Amino acid sequence: MKSFPNPLTPPEEKYYIQKYTEGSLEAKHILIERNLRLVAHVMKKYQNLDEDPEDLLSIGTIGLIKAVTTFNPGKGNRLAAYASRCIENEILMHFRSRKKSAKEISLYEPIGTDREGNEIRLYDIIEADECDIPEKIDLRENIQKLYEKVESGLSQREKLVLKMRYGLYNSEEYTQREIARQLGISRSYVSRIEKSAVEKLREHFEEE
């Protein structure tokens, strides 16, 4: 893997983000270049899935560029945290696009092996970042079946949390903190409800 520039320090990041918001394209390029190491870090978990590392790097960089151009510093998050999600989502979108060429897409279909030779399924990859589990489960892959399970297998509160968290039924997506504020409960409680709902859906699919 090629070497990358060192990441920006927090003060440097803040400075260049401010410059970019003022219209500096140079600042944008610096924010991208100095975060390329993050792309390499995120793509490591996919390096044994029969993918060209250079292709994954290019795909991840697209996610990084999207992160830089859409980042909102007013929300109080670091760019690196936001960019990591964008990079990983871009890579996962690539896998989903490739999988859609198959006759039937299954979250539990083997797609490769890890460093120890253990079989890896799409769901294993999706499950790696628990903050984004259902978001990373591409609901559109089997949307009718999944919605049926949501309606028949979840409580009203679980359905509400998943709907708000992941934009089900074409609704707006919210963070756990935003959902907690709207429902008047703690973020940790929202997280527990979300995990419970996802586990129920996972069990439904495994039973089939």
Secondary structure, DSSP 8 states (H G I E B T S, - for coil): ---------HHHHHHHHHHHHTT-HHHHHHHHHTTHHHHHHHHGGGTTSS--HHHHHHHHHHHHHHHHHH--GGG---HHHHHHHHHHHHHHHHHHHHHTTSSS--TTSEEEE-TTS-EEEHHHHHTTSGGGHHHHS-GGGGHHHHHHHHHHHS-HHHHHHHHHHHTGGG-----HHHHHHHHTS-HHHHHHHHHHHHHHHHHHHHH-
